[in-house]
């Protein structure tokens, strides 16, 4: 699969953006799945039962609190081995594990990583050697944060080398932050690494690295920080792109005379180069002429003769499915709604294979992860709104399929709830997407409902695929509403930027409009609505109750931001120039405006019971945020409940603490919108 920074989703290569998102300008349209092997199911700890849900229908809380053991599988170039990230029983420590595809029960080697460290990316550079990008896990809400360290190991676990990062000099005095930005084809033991040197923080460099010898040579650099590169089969950097220190998205094209910044006319509203076409004469890219949804296009390298391969009026192109080498896209799905494939060439062999497999798994999404180098073996996954997913290997010559492992075998898809994407119009007429998770076996009317706003808020979205929180709440008998409000990804730059400086106003109104729509359509009982969210969703949990008095019967803030001014004084976003640029762009610097949109300054307007949950070691939304909200509620004499845990970061990570959190959440919701609550009588 193409492995430049624009298409790293299948390899799970994450880069930290100032707001905690993956550092890319156009997301892939789906959430990374968690993947694991079975473990012994713990005994249930069920405190209270919501309306019309019998004890026998409840899935144990532990099933939703459990961590994936195996994740990020990738197939070796010869198709004989599988590399995966494996967590230990506690979920605190990880290892790179190699299996033979003929025996996934007993690993042939294991590379253990320090506690709380895990692979952020796994790349085969040859049949016998792999490169691993390291990351740290700081909580359950944020994705693993890449540390910029790159290590290599042989397939048998020997010759483990630290290639780049803050602990190594790699043959020179300079160290810095590195990431894999591509591979030569066929695999030859080398890879392309983008690097930010601590000695030259305003320069992005690209190296050809020999992973066998640990040597590197420079093949491109540009005096702009935080750039990703698109590398051709000639081993040269053709594009550099990303957000600079001013939070401006920029694209540079390599010309005979050096790097040339592309004009706004060339970039349009959005332009992300992905990969060269099989004949190496043209490129594939995500592109939007204005600020609307992005399309998949094929064009000359200079932008001429652009051809749209896939587009949608409402949604950007989401997932792109690729053939074996030489890579070509054969299908896409929109970034919103229930996935529906658009095949670029219905008669192409890979498209026919994909359609045949999709027919074998009706109602599920079949995703091609990667092929062996000769195309004879294919690793693919199957998942859905009810199914966290299963991995398979197919021989493309005889079509023999081998089941490798399930993501969460303790979760029975038949017990899970339907997730239904719908659209509604906000109060100003803008069409928005809502996703309803409908409790299994219950009428679709007059249900107790939980509004579940996503985090971010910029460049993040909810989608149709399996959602752990939504399924937990639906299993407890609640209708779950998720709204892709303005600022969400999947619909283009204009839609994202519509949330700038409007965190506490228009964004919250979109959420409130979604609740009113669900009530008007008869899905939700107006007397039994609560709101629960994490990170920015925790902010929204407080702000929606402030903006719509009486609409919500309770509010749960989990690892939330409650004082916008504090974001300039505490937390990791402010620690980089680009982070400060992000904050000034999306929330502004006017103290009066920040106070007017900060729940901690408006606690007297909150009339619903509140539950605050926070990790005391949170770096993204520091513990001081929760303490400020608590102090404000105390000063306003407002009722609230409190749960905090030492050592936890941005969202609880240990399974024990997650079990306690889910039980606390369950009891809080039951008390306020369950059958025994005053509003439910």
C-alpha positions as CSV (number, residue, x, y, z in Angstrom):
1,X,0.0,0.0,0.0
2,X,1.2,3.6,-0.5
3,X,3.1,4.5,2.6
4,X,3.6,8.2,2.4
5,X,2.2,10.3,5.2
6,X,-1.1,10.9,3.4
7,X,-2.0,7.2,3.4
8,X,-0.5,5.8,6.6
9,X,-3.8,4.6,8.1
10,X,-3.2,1.0,7.4
11,X,0.2,1.1,9.1
12,X,-1.0,3.1,12.1
13,X,1.7,5.7,11.8
14,X,0.7,8.6,14.0
15,X,2.2,12.0,14.4
16,X,1.2,14.4,17.1
17,X,-0.6,17.5,16.0
18,X,-0.9,20.5,18.4
19,X,-4.5,19.6,19.2
20,X,-3.8,15.9,19.8
21,X,-5.0,14.6,16.4
22,X,-3.1,12.7,13.8
23,X,-1.1,15.2,11.8
24,X,-2.7,15.0,8.4
25,X,-4.8,17.4,6.5
26,X,-7.4,14.9,5.3
27,X,-8.3,12.0,7.6
28,X,-9.0,8.5,6.2
29,X,-12.6,8.5,7.1
30,X,-12.6,5.7,9.7
31,X,-11.4,5.0,13.2
32,X,-8.4,2.7,13.7
33,X,-9.8,-0.6,14.9
34,X,-8.6,-2.1,18.1
35,X,-7.6,-5.7,17.5
36,X,-6.8,-8.5,20.0
37,X,-7.0,-12.2,20.9
38,X,-9.4,-13.6,23.5
39,X,-8.8,-13.4,27.2
40,X,-10.8,-14.9,30.1
41,X,-14.0,-12.9,30.6
42,X,-14.1,-11.5,34.1
43,X,-17.2,-11.7,36.2
44,X,-19.8,-9.0,35.7
45,X,-20.0,-6.0,38.0
46,X,-23.4,-4.6,37.2
47,X,-24.8,-2.0,39.7
48,X,-28.1,-0.9,38.3
49,X,-30.3,-1.8,35.3
50,X,-31.8,0.8,33.0
51,X,-35.4,0.7,31.8
52,X,-36.6,-2.5,30.2
53,X,-33.2,-4.2,30.2
54,X,-33.0,-7.5,32.0
55,X,-29.9,-8.6,33.8
56,X,-29.5,-11.5,31.3
57,X,-29.2,-9.0,28.4
58,X,-26.3,-7.0,29.9
59,X,-22.8,-7.6,28.6
60,X,-20.3,-7.4,31.5
61,X,-18.7,-4.0,32.0
62,X,-15.3,-5.6,31.7
63,X,-16.0,-6.5,28.1
64,X,-16.0,-2.8,27.2
65,X,-13.1,-1.9,29.5
66,X,-10.7,-4.5,28.1
67,X,-7.7,-3.6,26.0
68,X,-6.8,-5.1,22.6
69,X,-4.0,-7.6,22.8
70,X,-3.0,-7.8,19.1
71,X,-3.2,-4.9,16.7
72,X,-1.7,-3.3,13.6
73,X,-1.0,-6.5,11.7
74,X,1.1,-6.2,8.5
75,X,2.2,-8.8,6.1
76,X,5.8,-9.4,5.1
77,X,6.9,-8.8,1.5
78,X,7.1,-12.6,0.8
79,X,3.7,-13.2,2.5
80,X,5.1,-15.7,4.9
81,X,5.1,-13.8,8.2
82,X,2.8,-11.4,10.1
83,X,4.0,-8.6,12.4
84,X,1.7,-7.3,15.1
85,X,1.7,-5.1,18.2
86,X,0.9,-7.2,21.3
87,X,-0.1,-5.9,24.7
88,X,0.5,-7.8,27.9
89,X,-2.4,-8.8,30.2
90,X,-2.2,-5.5,32.0
91,X,-2.3,-3.4,28.8
92,X,0.6,-1.4,30.2
93,X,3.5,-3.0,28.2
94,X,3.8,-3.8,24.5
95,X,5.9,-5.9,22.2
96,X,6.5,-6.3,18.5
97,X,5.6,-10.0,17.8
98,X,6.3,-12.0,14.6
99,X,4.1,-15.0,13.6
100,X,4.2,-17.4,10.7
101,X,1.0,-17.0,8.8
102,X,0.7,-20.8,9.1
103,X,0.7,-20.6,12.9
104,X,-0.6,-17.6,14.7
105,X,-0.8,-19.3,18.1
106,X,3.0,-19.4,18.8
107,X,5.1,-16.4,18.0
108,X,8.6,-17.0,16.5
109,X,10.1,-13.8,18.1
110,X,9.2,-10.9,20.3
111,X,10.7,-7.4,20.8
112,X,9.6,-6.0,24.1
113,X,9.2,-2.2,24.6
114,X,9.4,-0.3,27.9
115,X,6.2,0.2,30.0
116,X,3.6,2.5,28.3
117,X,5.6,2.5,25.0
118,X,4.1,0.8,22.0
119,X,4.6,0.6,18.2
120,X,3.1,3.6,16.4
121,X,4.1,2.0,13.0
122,X,5.4,-1.3,11.8
123,X,7.2,-1.5,8.4
124,X,8.7,-4.5,6.7
125,X,11.9,-3.3,4.9
126,X,12.7,-6.8,3.7
127,X,11.5,-10.4,4.3
128,X,13.7,-10.6,7.4
129,X,13.9,-7.1,8.8
130,X,11.4,-4.7,10.2
131,X,11.4,-1.0,11.3
132,X,9.3,0.1,14.2
133,X,8.3,3.7,15.1
134,X,7.8,4.1,18.8
135,X,5.0,5.8,20.6
136,X,3.8,6.4,24.2
137,X,0.3,5.9,25.5
138,X,-0.8,8.8,27.7
139,X,-4.5,7.9,28.0
140,X,-7.4,6.1,26.4
141,X,-8.8,9.1,24.5
142,X,-5.7,10.2,22.5
143,X,-4.2,7.9,20.0
144,X,-0.6,6.7,20.8
145,X,1.7,9.7,20.6
146,X,4.8,9.1,18.4
147,X,8.1,9.9,20.1
148,X,10.0,10.2,16.9
149,X,12.2,7.2,17.7
150,X,12.8,4.6,15.0
151,X,14.2,1.1,15.8
152,X,15.0,-2.0,13.7
153,X,15.0,-5.7,14.3
154,X,15.5,-9.0,12.5
155,X,12.6,-11.4,12.1
156,X,14.2,-13.7,14.7
157,X,14.5,-10.9,17.3
158,X,18.2,-10.4,16.8
159,X,20.2,-7.4,15.6
160,X,18.0,-4.9,17.4
161,X,19.2,-1.4,16.5
162,X,18.2,2.1,17.6
163,X,18.2,4.0,14.3
164,X,17.0,7.5,15.2
165,X,15.6,9.5,18.0
166,X,16.5,11.5,21.0
167,X,18.6,8.7,22.5
168,X,20.8,8.1,19.4
169,X,23.2,10.1,17.2
170,X,23.0,7.8,14.2
171,X,26.6,8.6,13.1
172,X,26.4,12.4,13.7
173,X,26.0,14.9,16.5
174,X,22.4,15.7,15.7
175,X,19.3,13.9,17.0
176,X,15.7,14.6,16.5
177,X,12.3,13.3,15.6
178,X,11.9,10.7,12.8
179,X,9.1,8.9,10.9
180,X,8.8,6.5,8.0
181,X,7.7,8.3,4.9
182,X,8.0,5.6,2.3
183,X,9.7,2.5,1.0
184,X,11.7,1.6,-2.2
185,X,10.0,-1.1,-4.3
186,X,10.9,-3.9,-4.3
187,X,11.9,-4.0,-0.7
188,X,15.7,-3.8,-0.3
189,X,16.3,-3.2,3.4
190,X,16.0,0.6,3.0
191,X,13.3,3.0,3.9
192,X,12.7,6.8,3.6
193,X,12.6,8.7,6.9
194,X,11.4,12.2,7.4
195,X,13.3,13.9,10.3
196,X,13.2,17.1,12.3
197,X,16.6,17.7,13.8
198,X,16.9,19.4,17.2
199,X,19.7,21.4,15.8
200,X,17.6,22.7,12.8
201,X,14.1,22.9,14.1
202,X,13.0,25.0,11.1
203,X,14.1,22.4,8.6
204,X,12.4,19.1,7.5
205,X,14.8,16.5,6.1
206,X,14.3,13.3,4.2
207,X,16.8,10.4,4.4
208,X,17.3,7.1,2.6
209,X,18.1,4.8,5.6
210,X,19.8,1.5,5.3
211,X,18.1,-0.4,8.1
212,X,20.7,-3.3,7.9
213,X,23.7,-1.0,8.5
214,X,22.1,1.8,10.3
215,X,23.4,4.4,7.9
216,X,21.6,7.2,6.1
217,X,22.1,9.7,3.4
218,X,20.1,12.9,2.8
219,X,17.9,12.9,-0.3
220,X,15.9,16.1,0.4
221,X,15.4,18.9,2.8
222,X,13.3,22.1,3.1
223,X,13.6,25.0,5.5
224,X,10.0,24.5,6.8
225,X,9.3,22.6,10.0
226,X,6.9,19.6,10.3
227,X,6.7,18.7,6.6
228,X,5.8,15.2,5.3
229,X,7.2,14.0,1.9
230,X,5.9,12.1,-1.1
231,X,8.8,10.1,-2.6
232,X,8.9,8.6,-6.1
233,X,10.3,5.3,-7.2
234,X,13.4,7.4,-8.2
235,X,14.1,7.8,-4.5
236,X,13.6,11.5,-4.7
237,X,11.2,13.8,-2.7
238,X,8.7,15.3,-5.1
239,X,6.4,17.0,-2.7
240,X,6.6,18.4,0.9
241,X,3.4,19.3,2.7
242,X,1.9,19.9,6.1
243,X,0.9,22.7,8.5
244,X,3.7,25.1,9.3
245,X,4.3,27.0,12.6
246,X,1.6,29.5,11.7
247,X,-1.0,26.6,11.3
248,X,-1.2,27.3,7.6
249,X,-1.4,24.3,5.3
250,X,1.3,24.5,2.6
251,X,2.5,22.3,-0.2
252,X,5.9,22.5,-2.0
253,X,6.8,20.9,-5.3
254,X,10.4,19.9,-6.1
255,X,11.5,21.7,-9.3
256,X,14.9,21.6,-11.0
257,X,15.9,24.8,-9.2
258,X,14.7,23.6,-5.8
259,X,11.5,23.7,-3.8
260,X,8.7,25.9,-5.1
261,X,5.7,26.7,-2.9
262,X,2.5,25.8,-4.8
263,X,0.1,28.7,-5.3
264,X,-3.4,28.8,-3.9
265,X,-4.7,28.2,-7.5
266,X,-2.6,24.9,-7.7
267,X,-3.5,23.7,-4.2
268,X,-7.2,24.8,-4.4
269,X,-9.1,24.3,-1.2
270,X,-7.2,21.2,-0.4
271,X,-4.4,19.1,-2.0
272,X,-2.7,16.1,-0.5
273,X,-0.4,14.1,-2.8
274,X,-0.5,10.4,-2.2
275,X,1.4,8.3,-4.8
276,X,2.6,8.0,-8.3
277,X,0.4,6.1,-10.8
278,X,1.8,2.7,-12.0
279,X,3.4,4.2,-15.1
280,X,5.0,6.8,-12.9
281,X,3.8,9.6,-15.2
282,X,0.9,10.9,-13.0
283,X,0.0,11.1,-9.4
284,X,-3.0,10.3,-7.2
285,X,-4.1,13.0,-4.7
286,X,-6.9,14.2,-2.5
287,X,-8.1,17.5,-3.9
288,X,-10.9,20.1,-3.6
289,X,-11.1,23.0,-5.9
290,X,-12.6,25.1,-3.1
291,X,-13.3,24.5,0.5
292,X,-15.8,21.7,0.0
293,X,-15.5,17.9,0.1
294,X,-12.3,16.5,-1.2
295,X,-12.2,14.2,-4.2
296,X,-9.7,11.5,-5.3
297,X,-8.0,12.7,-8.5
298,X,-5.4,11.6,-10.9
299,X,-3.2,14.3,-12.5
300,X,0.1,15.2,-14.0
301,X,2.7,16.1,-11.4
302,X,2.4,19.8,-12.3
303,X,-1.3,19.7,-11.8
304,X,-2.3,19.5,-15.5
305,X,-4.9,17.1,-17.0
306,X,-6.6,16.5,-13.7
307,X,-9.2,13.7,-13.7
308,X,-11.7,13.1,-10.9
309,X,-11.8,9.4,-10.0
310,X,-14.3,9.6,-7.1
311,X,-16.2,12.4,-5.4
312,X,-19.4,13.2,-3.5
313,X,-21.4,16.4,-3.0
314,X,-21.8,16.0,0.8
315,X,-18.8,14.0,1.8
316,X,-15.1,13.9,1.2
317,X,-13.5,10.7,-0.1
318,X,-12.8,8.6,3.0
319,X,-11.1,5.2,2.8
320,X,-9.2,4.4,-0.4
321,X,-8.7,0.8,-1.3
322,X,-5.4,0.0,-3.2
323,X,-4.2,-2.8,-5.4
324,X,-0.9,-4.6,-4.9
325,X,2.3,-3.1,-6.3
326,X,2.4,-1.0,-8.5
327,X,-0.2,0.7,-6.4
328,X,-3.5,2.0,-7.9
329,X,-6.7,2.9,-6.2
330,X,-9.6,0.5,-7.1
331,X,-12.3,1.7,-4.8
332,X,-13.3,4.4,-2.4
333,X,-16.0,5.1,0.2
334,X,-17.3,8.4,1.4
335,X,-16.0,9.7,4.8
336,X,-19.6,10.0,6.1
337,X,-22.6,7.7,6.2
338,X,-22.8,3.9,5.9
339,X,-19.9,2.8,3.7
340,X,-20.9,2.3,0.1
341,X,-18.1,1.4,-2.3
342,X,-17.5,3.3,-5.5
343,X,-15.3,1.1,-7.8
344,X,-13.1,3.0,-10.1
345,X,-12.8,0.1,-12.6
346,X,-15.5,-2.6,-11.9
347,X,-13.7,-5.1,-14.2
348,X,-10.3,-4.8,-12.6
349,X,-9.2,-8.1,-11.0
350,X,-8.7,-6.6,-7.5
351,X,-12.1,-4.9,-7.7
352,X,-13.7,-8.3,-8.6
353,X,-11.9,-9.9,-5.7
354,X,-13.1,-7.2,-3.3
355,X,-16.7,-7.5,-4.5
356,X,-16.6,-11.3,-4.1
357,X,-15.3,-11.1,-0.6
358,X,-17.8,-8.4,0.3
359,X,-20.6,-10.7,-0.8
360,X,-19.2,-13.3,1.6
361,X,-19.5,-10.8,4.5
362,X,-22.8,-9.0,3.9
363,X,-23.3,-5.9,6.0
364,X,-19.6,-5.7,6.8
365,X,-16.7,-3.6,5.5
366,X,-14.0,-5.5,3.8
367,X,-10.7,-3.6,4.0
368,X,-7.5,-4.6,2.1
369,X,-4.6,-4.0,4.4
370,X,-1.6,-5.1,2.4
371,X,-0.5,-7.6,-0.2
372,X,2.7,-9.6,-0.4
373,X,5.1,-8.1,-2.9
374,X,4.1,-10.5,-5.7
375,X,0.4,-10.0,-5.0
376,X,-0.2,-13.7,-4.2
377,X,-1.1,-13.1,-0.6
378,X,-3.5,-10.5,0.8
379,X,-4.1,-9.5,4.5
380,X,-7.6,-8.1,4.9
381,X,-10.0,-7.2,7.7
382,X,-13.8,-7.5,8.1
383,X,-15.7,-5.3,10.5
384,X,-19.0,-3.4,10.9
385,X,-21.0,-1.2,13.2
386,X,-21.6,-4.2,15.4
387,X,-18.3,-6.0,14.9
388,X,-14.9,-4.7,16.0
389,X,-13.3,-6.9,13.3
390,X,-11.5,-10.0,12.2
391,X,-8.4,-10.5,10.2
392,X,-8.0,-13.0,7.3
393,X,-5.4,-14.0,4.8
394,X,-6.3,-15.1,1.3
395,X,-4.2,-16.8,-1.4
396,X,-5.1,-14.8,-4.6
397,X,-4.2,-17.8,-6.8
398,X,-6.4,-20.5,-5.3
399,X,-8.7,-18.2,-3.2
400,X,-8.0,-20.2,0.0
401,X,-8.9,-18.0,3.0
402,X,-7.3,-18.4,6.5
403,X,-8.8,-16.8,9.5
404,X,-6.0,-15.3,11.6
405,X,-7.6,-13.7,14.7
406,X,-10.6,-11.7,15.8
407,X,-10.4,-8.2,17.3
408,X,-12.6,-8.9,20.3
409,X,-13.9,-12.5,20.3
410,X,-15.7,-11.9,23.6
411,X,-18.0,-9.4,21.7
412,X,-20.8,-11.2,19.8
413,X,-21.9,-8.9,17.0
414,X,-25.4,-10.4,17.3
415,X,-25.7,-8.8,20.7
416,X,-24.6,-5.4,19.5
417,X,-26.7,-2.4,18.4
418,X,-27.3,-1.0,15.0
419,X,-25.5,2.3,14.2
420,X,-27.6,4.3,11.8
421,X,-26.2,7.4,10.0
422,X,-28.9,10.0,9.2
423,X,-29.0,13.6,8.2
424,X,-30.9,16.6,9.7
425,X,-30.9,20.3,9.3
426,X,-29.5,22.6,11.9
427,X,-31.3,25.7,13.0
428,X,-29.6,27.8,10.4
429,X,-30.4,25.3,7.6
430,X,-27.1,23.6,7.3
431,X,-27.3,19.9,6.7
432,X,-25.5,17.8,9.3
433,X,-24.9,14.1,9.9
434,X,-26.2,12.3,13.0
435,X,-25.4,8.8,14.0
436,X,-27.9,7.0,16.1
437,X,-27.0,3.8,18.0
438,X,-30.4,2.1,18.7
439,X,-30.7,-0.3,21.7
440,X,-31.2,-3.8,20.5
441,X,-34.6,-5.3,20.8
442,X,-36.4,-2.1,21.9
443,X,-38.9,0.1,20.0
444,X,-37.3,3.0,18.2
445,X,-39.5,5.6,19.9
446,X,-39.5,7.6,23.2
447,X,-36.1,6.2,24.3
448,X,-33.9,7.6,27.1
449,X,-31.0,9.2,25.2
450,X,-27.4,10.1,25.7
451,X,-25.8,12.8,23.5
452,X,-22.2,11.7,22.9
453,X,-20.2,14.6,21.4
454,X,-16.8,13.6,20.0
455,X,-13.5,15.2,20.9
456,X,-11.2,17.3,18.7
457,X,-13.1,19.3,17.8
458,X,-11.3,20.2,14.6
459,X,-10.7,17.5,12.1
460,X,-12.2,14.6,14.1
461,X,-15.5,12.8,13.3
462,X,-17.8,10.0,14.4
463,X,-18.5,7.3,11.9
464,X,-20.5,4.2,11.3
465,X,-17.9,1.7,12.5
466,X,-18.0,0.0,15.9
467,X,-17.9,2.5,18.8
468,X,-17.2,1.1,22.2
469,X,-18.8,3.9,24.3
470,X,-21.9,3.9,22.1
471,X,-22.3,0.1,22.3
472,X,-21.9,0.2,26.1
473,X,-24.6,2.8,26.5
474,X,-26.9,1.1,24.0
475,X,-26.5,-2.2,25.8
476,X,-27.6,-0.4,28.9
477,X,-30.8,0.6,27.1
478,X,-30.0,4.1,25.9
479,X,-30.4,5.6,22.5
480,X,-27.0,7.3,21.7
481,X,-26.8,10.4,19.5
482,X,-23.5,11.5,17.9
483,X,-23.4,14.6,15.8
484,X,-20.8,15.6,13.3
485,X,-21.0,19.2,14.1
486,X,-19.2,22.0,12.3
487,X,-15.4,21.5,12.7
488,X,-15.7,17.7,12.1
489,X,-13.6,16.1,9.4
490,X,-15.0,14.4,6.4
491,X,-16.7,17.3,4.6
492,X,-13.8,19.6,3.6
493,X,-11.9,22.6,4.8
494,X,-14.8,25.1,4.9
495,X,-16.8,22.8,7.2
496,X,-13.9,22.4,9.5
497,X,-13.1,26.1,9.6
498,X,-16.7,26.9,10.3
499,X,-15.9,26.0,13.9
500,X,-13.0,28.4,14.3
501,X,-13.7,30.8,17.2
502,X,-17.1,29.2,17.7
503,X,-16.4,26.4,20.1
504,X,-18.9,27.6,22.6
505,X,-21.5,28.9,20.2
506,X,-22.2,27.4,16.8
507,X,-20.7,24.0,17.6
508,X,-22.8,23.7,20.7
509,X,-25.9,24.8,18.8
510,X,-25.3,22.1,16.3
511,X,-25.3,19.5,19.1
512,X,-28.4,21.0,20.7
513,X,-30.2,21.1,17.3
514,X,-29.4,17.4,17.0
515,X,-31.0,16.6,20.3
516,X,-34.1,18.6,19.3
517,X,-34.3,16.8,16.0
518,X,-34.1,13.4,17.7
519,X,-36.9,14.4,20.0
520,X,-39.1,15.8,17.2
521,X,-38.6,12.6,15.2
522,X,-39.9,10.6,18.2
523,X,-36.6,8.7,18.8
524,X,-35.9,10.3,22.1
525,X,-38.0,11.0,25.3
526,X,-37.6,14.8,25.9
527,X,-37.8,14.1,29.7
528,X,-34.8,11.7,29.7
529,X,-31.8,13.2,27.9
530,X,-28.3,13.4,29.3
531,X,-24.9,14.4,27.7
532,X,-21.6,12.6,28.1
533,X,-18.3,13.4,26.4
534,X,-14.6,13.1,26.6
535,X,-11.9,15.8,25.9
536,X,-13.6,18.4,23.8
537,X,-16.7,16.3,24.3
538,X,-16.4,17.0,28.1
539,X,-16.3,20.7,27.3
540,X,-19.5,20.2,25.2
541,X,-21.1,18.3,28.0
542,X,-20.9,21.4,30.2
543,X,-21.5,24.0,27.5
544,X,-24.7,22.3,26.0
545,X,-26.3,22.4,29.5
546,X,-25.4,26.1,29.7
547,X,-26.7,27.0,26.2
548,X,-29.9,24.9,26.5
549,X,-31.2,25.2,30.1
550,X,-33.6,22.4,30.9
551,X,-32.9,20.2,27.9
552,X,-30.5,17.9,29.7
553,X,-31.2,16.0,32.9
554,X,-27.5,15.3,33.6
555,X,-24.0,16.0,32.2
556,X,-20.8,13.9,32.3
557,X,-17.4,15.6,31.6
558,X,-14.6,13.2,31.1
559,X,-11.0,14.5,30.7
560,X,-12.6,17.8,29.6
561,X,-11.4,21.3,28.9
562,X,-13.4,23.8,31.1
563,X,-11.3,27.0,31.1
564,X,-10.2,28.2,27.6
565,X,-7.7,30.7,28.9
566,X,-5.9,28.0,30.8
567,X,-5.0,26.3,27.5
568,X,-2.5,29.1,27.0
569,X,-1.0,28.4,30.5
570,X,-1.2,24.7,31.0
571,X,-1.1,21.5,28.9
572,X,1.0,20.3,26.1
573,X,-0.7,22.1,23.2
574,X,0.9,25.4,24.2
575,X,4.5,23.9,24.2
576,X,5.1,24.4,20.5
577,X,4.9,27.5,18.3
578,X,2.5,25.6,16.0
579,X,0.4,24.8,19.1
580,X,0.0,28.4,20.0
581,X,-0.8,29.2,16.4
582,X,-3.5,26.5,16.5
583,X,-5.0,28.0,19.7
584,X,-5.1,31.6,18.4
585,X,-6.7,30.3,15.2
586,X,-9.4,28.2,16.7
587,X,-10.3,29.8,20.1
588,X,-8.8,33.3,19.8
589,X,-7.0,35.4,22.5
590,X,-9.7,37.8,23.6
591,X,-10.0,37.2,27.4
592,X,-13.7,38.3,27.5
593,X,-14.6,35.9,24.6
594,X,-12.7,33.1,26.2
595,X,-14.4,33.6,29.6
596,X,-17.8,33.9,27.8
597,X,-17.2,30.4,26.3
598,X,-15.7,28.7,29.3
599,X,-17.9,26.4,31.5
600,X,-15.7,27.2,34.6
601,X,-16.8,30.8,34.3
602,X,-20.5,30.0,33.7
603,X,-21.1,27.3,36.4
604,X,-24.0,29.3,37.8
605,X,-25.9,28.6,34.6
606,X,-25.7,24.8,35.0
607,X,-28.9,23.4,36.3
608,X,-28.3,19.7,35.7
609,X,-26.5,17.3,38.0
610,X,-22.8,16.9,36.9
611,X,-20.3,14.0,37.0
612,X,-16.6,15.0,36.5
613,X,-14.1,12.3,35.7
614,X,-10.4,13.1,35.2
615,X,-6.9,11.5,35.1
616,X,-4.6,13.4,37.5
617,X,-1.6,13.0,35.1
618,X,-3.4,14.3,32.0
619,X,-1.1,16.4,29.8
620,X,-3.6,17.3,27.1
621,X,-6.4,18.5,29.4
622,X,-4.5,19.1,32.7
623,X,-6.0,18.0,36.0
624,X,-6.2,21.7,36.8
625,X,-9.0,22.0,34.3
626,X,-11.2,19.6,36.3
627,X,-10.2,21.2,39.6
628,X,-11.2,24.6,38.1
629,X,-14.6,23.2,37.1
630,X,-15.1,21.6,40.5
631,X,-14.3,24.9,42.3
632,X,-16.7,26.8,40.1
633,X,-19.5,24.3,40.8
634,X,-18.7,24.6,44.6
635,X,-18.8,28.4,44.4
636,X,-22.2,28.2,42.5
637,X,-23.5,25.6,45.0
638,X,-24.3,23.2,42.2
639,X,-24.5,19.4,42.7
640,X,-21.9,17.2,41.2
641,X,-20.1,13.9,41.6
642,X,-16.4,13.4,41.3
643,X,-14.0,10.6,40.1
644,X,-10.3,11.1,39.6
645,X,-7.4,8.7,39.4
646,X,-3.7,9.3,40.0
647,X,-1.3,8.2,37.2
648,X,-4.0,8.3,34.6
649,X,-3.6,10.5,31.5
650,X,-6.0,11.8,28.9
651,X,-8.7,9.2,29.6
652,X,-8.3,6.2,32.0
653,X,-6.1,3.5,30.6
654,X,-5.9,0.7,33.2
655,X,-8.8,-1.8,32.9
656,X,-9.5,-1.7,36.6
657,X,-10.1,2.1,36.5
658,X,-12.1,1.8,33.3
659,X,-14.4,-0.8,35.0
660,X,-14.9,1.7,37.8
661,X,-15.6,4.5,35.4
662,X,-18.2,2.6,33.4
663,X,-19.9,1.4,36.6
664,X,-19.9,5.0,37.9
665,X,-21.3,6.3,34.6
666,X,-23.9,3.6,34.5
667,X,-25.1,4.4,38.0
668,X,-25.1,8.2,37.3
669,X,-27.2,7.8,34.2
670,X,-29.6,5.4,35.8
671,X,-30.2,7.8,38.7
672,X,-31.0,10.7,36.4
673,X,-32.7,9.3,33.3
674,X,-33.5,5.7,34.4
675,X,-36.9,4.4,35.2
676,X,-36.6,5.4,38.9
677,X,-35.5,9.0,38.1
678,X,-38.0,11.8,38.7
679,X,-38.0,12.7,35.0
680,X,-38.7,9.1,34.0
681,X,-41.8,8.6,36.2
